Amino acid sequence: MVSKTIMEDSSEYSSDIYVLLLAENMGENTLSIDDVYDSLSVNGYMTDYSCYSQELKSGESAVIEIKLWESSLEDNNIGAISDIKEVEISFEIKSGRDTIDEPTITISCK
Protein backbone atom coordinates (compact mmCIF):
# COMPACT_ATOMS: atom_id res chain seq x y z
CA MET A 1 0.00 0.00 0.00
CA VAL A 2 1.15 3.46 -0.87
CA SER A 3 -0.16 6.79 0.44
CA LYS A 4 -1.31 8.95 -2.47
CA THR A 5 -2.88 12.10 -1.01
CA ILE A 6 -4.99 13.75 1.66
CA MET A 7 -7.66 16.03 0.23
CA GLU A 8 -10.72 18.02 1.28
CA ASP A 9 -14.22 17.17 0.07
CA SER A 10 -14.82 19.11 -3.15
CA SER A 11 -18.49 19.84 -2.40
CA GLU A 12 -19.54 23.06 -0.70
CA TYR A 13 -21.76 21.14 1.73
CA SER A 14 -19.11 19.09 3.51
CA SER A 15 -15.76 19.59 5.18
CA ASP A 16 -14.93 15.88 5.33
CA ILE A 17 -11.33 15.00 4.51
CA TYR A 18 -10.25 12.01 2.41
CA VAL A 19 -7.11 9.93 2.73
CA LEU A 20 -6.35 8.02 -0.46
CA LEU A 21 -4.12 4.95 -0.54
CA LEU A 22 -3.17 2.76 -3.48
CA ALA A 23 -3.16 -1.01 -2.98
CA GLU A 24 -1.75 -3.50 -5.48
CA ASN A 25 -1.97 -7.29 -5.43
CA MET A 26 1.30 -8.64 -6.79
CA GLY A 27 0.59 -12.19 -5.56
CA GLU A 28 -1.14 -15.12 -7.20
CA ASN A 29 -4.26 -15.29 -5.01
CA THR A 30 -7.22 -12.93 -4.69
CA LEU A 31 -6.86 -10.71 -1.63
CA SER A 32 -9.43 -8.87 0.44
CA ILE A 33 -8.34 -5.71 2.25
CA ASP A 34 -10.41 -4.33 5.10
CA ASP A 35 -9.75 -1.81 7.84
CA VAL A 36 -9.47 -3.03 11.42
CA TYR A 37 -12.52 -1.70 13.26
CA ASP A 38 -11.85 1.48 15.25
CA SER A 39 -8.15 1.56 14.35
CA LEU A 40 -7.87 5.02 12.77
CA SER A 41 -6.33 7.93 14.62
CA VAL A 42 -5.50 11.47 13.51
CA ASN A 43 -2.78 13.26 15.49
CA GLY A 44 -3.03 10.47 18.08
CA TYR A 45 -6.81 10.82 18.62
CA MET A 46 -9.31 8.17 17.61
CA THR A 47 -11.44 9.61 14.81
CA ASP A 48 -14.72 8.53 13.20
CA TYR A 49 -14.31 7.49 9.59
CA SER A 50 -15.62 5.23 6.86
CA CYS A 51 -13.63 2.91 4.64
CA TYR A 52 -14.90 0.21 2.28
CA SER A 53 -13.20 -3.13 1.83
CA GLN A 54 -11.54 -4.00 -1.46
CA GLU A 55 -11.10 -7.33 -3.21
CA LEU A 56 -8.14 -7.53 -5.57
CA LYS A 57 -7.42 -10.33 -8.00
CA SER A 58 -3.84 -11.10 -8.96
CA GLY A 59 -2.29 -8.11 -10.75
CA GLU A 60 -5.11 -5.70 -9.86
CA SER A 61 -4.80 -2.43 -8.01
CA ALA A 62 -7.37 -0.17 -6.36
CA VAL A 63 -7.69 3.08 -4.48
CA ILE A 64 -8.62 2.73 -0.83
CA GLU A 65 -10.64 5.79 0.15
CA ILE A 66 -10.82 6.70 3.83
CA LYS A 67 -13.37 9.39 4.67
CA LEU A 68 -12.57 11.33 7.86
CA TRP A 69 -15.82 12.72 9.21
CA GLU A 70 -15.97 16.48 9.66
CA SER A 71 -17.79 16.26 13.02
CA SER A 72 -15.16 13.96 14.54
CA LEU A 73 -12.30 16.08 13.21
CA GLU A 74 -13.88 19.16 14.79
CA ASP A 75 -14.16 17.32 18.12
CA ASN A 76 -10.37 16.86 17.94
CA ASN A 77 -9.73 20.51 16.97
CA ILE A 78 -8.88 19.70 13.36
CA GLY A 79 -10.44 22.20 10.99
CA ALA A 80 -8.23 21.86 7.92
CA ILE A 81 -5.75 19.53 6.26
CA SER A 82 -2.93 21.74 7.55
CA ASP A 83 -3.91 20.72 11.11
CA ILE A 84 -3.23 17.06 10.35
CA LYS A 85 0.24 15.92 11.41
CA GLU A 86 -0.26 12.14 11.34
CA VAL A 87 -2.86 9.58 10.30
CA GLU A 88 -2.60 5.96 11.42
CA ILE A 89 -4.83 3.04 10.43
CA SER A 90 -4.59 -0.76 10.54
CA PHE A 91 -5.74 -3.16 7.85
CA GLU A 92 -6.46 -6.87 7.67
CA ILE A 93 -5.40 -8.57 4.46
CA LYS A 94 -6.90 -11.99 3.74
CA SER A 95 -6.46 -14.67 1.15
CA GLY A 96 -9.70 -16.63 1.32
CA ARG A 97 -10.45 -17.04 5.03
CA ASP A 98 -6.81 -16.81 6.12
CA THR A 99 -5.38 -13.55 7.43
CA ILE A 100 -1.99 -13.14 5.78
CA ASP A 101 -1.02 -9.69 7.11
CA GLU A 102 -2.23 -6.94 9.46
CA PRO A 103 -0.20 -3.86 8.57
CA THR A 104 -0.52 -0.54 10.36
CA ILE A 105 -0.04 2.38 7.99
CA THR A 106 1.26 5.66 9.40
CA ILE A 107 1.12 8.75 7.21
CA SER A 108 3.17 11.69 8.44
CA CYS A 109 2.19 15.10 7.11
CA LYS A 110 4.30 18.24 7.00
N, C-alpha and C positions, 0 to 999 in steps of 0.2 A: 504494500500500500504506500502511496505517495501523497503527501499533502499538496493540493493544487492552489487553493485560494480560500480566503475568508471574505465574504461580501455581504452587503446590506440588501434587504428585500427591495426590489425595484419598484414596487407599487407604492402609491402615496398613502395607503391605508394601514400599512404595517411597518414596524421597525424591527422585525425579526432579523436575525443575522444567520447566514448560512456558512457552514464549513464544508468544503468540497474536497473529497479524497478520490484518488484513482486506484482501483484494485485491478490486478491482472492475474489470471490463472495460467501459470506456466507449466502446470502439472498435467498428468494424463487423466485424472478423474474430475468429475463435476464437483465443485465446491459450493457450499452455502456460507455466506458471511452475514453475521447478525451481531448487533451490539449487545453487550452484557448489560442487563437491566440496571438502571440507576448508576451507571459507571462514569457518566460525563461530569467533568468539573471545568469551570472557567475561573482562572486566577485562584485556584484552590477551593472554590465554593461549588458545591453540588448545584446543578442548574437543570431546569426542566427543558426537555428537547424532544424531538421526534427523529427517527431514523428508520428507514425501511430495509429489510434484509435483501440481499442479492444472491442470485444463483448464477454461477459462472461455469460454463462448459470449458473444456480444455482449449486454451488459446484465446478465450474471450476476455474482454476487459469491460469495466463499468464504473460509472461515477457513483460514489456513495455520498449522498446528500444528508447532512445533519442540520436540522433546523433548530436554532437556539431561540427559545420563546422570549419575546420582548418583555413580558411581565416578569419572568424569572430573572432576566438580566437586570431589569430595573431594581428588583429586590436586592440584588448584589452590587448596586451602584455602578452598573455598566450601562452607559447611554449611547456609546458609539464603538465602532471597531477599534479606534485608537485607545480605548480603555482596556482592551483585551491584551493581556501579557502572555497567557498560556491557556491552551485547551488540552485536556487529557480525556481519552475515552478508551475503553477496552472492547475488544471484539472476540467472538467465538467463531472459529472457522472449522467447518465440518466437511467430511467426505462421507456421504451416506449418513449413518447414525453416529459415526465415530468423530469425536473432537480431535483435530490434528494440531491445532494451535490456538492460543488465547493471548494474542499480542495486546499490549497497551500502547497506544499511539499518543505521543506528546508533541504538540505543536507550539513552538515558542515564537512569539510575535515581537517585533521591535517596537 
